[in-house]
Amino acid sequence: MQQIRRVVRSLSNLGVVISGIAVLFMTLLITIEVIGRRVLGFSTLIADEFSGYLLVVITFMGSAYTLRSQGFTRMDAIYNKFKGKGRWVIDVVFSLVSLVFLLIIDYWLWVHILSTYRSSMKSISILQTPLYLPKLFMGVGITFLLLEVLLEIVTLFLPAKANHSGGTLS
């Protein structure tokens, strides 16, 4: 179990590193665009398009780490009223609903990515970016998130001594 946990955590860490790099690139691209337009009188002509792609990378690649670090919003006012078994039940129900939702999303997202790749769809911009590339980050990010949810479900059912996850999904 520890080996699986390490692999999933490594993938989540990889995702957040990629997300962080995307933030840096987005910041650099927007800075160049603003300085170019305001000071030098030129445009990169790609800043809008690539900022959108980078936003997708930031959001999806960082989602698994966000879940693991309990960064998603939850209803603490309600959740904190439960202790012990009640909180465990809420965690299990939430995790199972998340699992079903993510399985459906992940499957159809990969179907869509493959369809985009096979049909050679490209953006209408001057660069004609192959659209499967930014969508690929969506699929990988959701898959990483799905693995974190699966790990959380397994962790919820392990005896307390074997549970070294550092927290629950909720």
Secondary structure, 3 states (H helix, E strand, C coil): CHHHHHHHHHHHHHHHHHHHHHHHHHHHHHHHHHHHHHHHCCCCCCHHHHHHHHHHHHHHHCHHHHHHCCCCCCCHHHHCCCCHHHHHHHHHHHHHHHHHHHHHHHHHHHHHHHHHHHCCCECCCCCCCECHHHHHHHHHHHHHHHHHHHHHHHHHHCCHHHCCCCCCCC
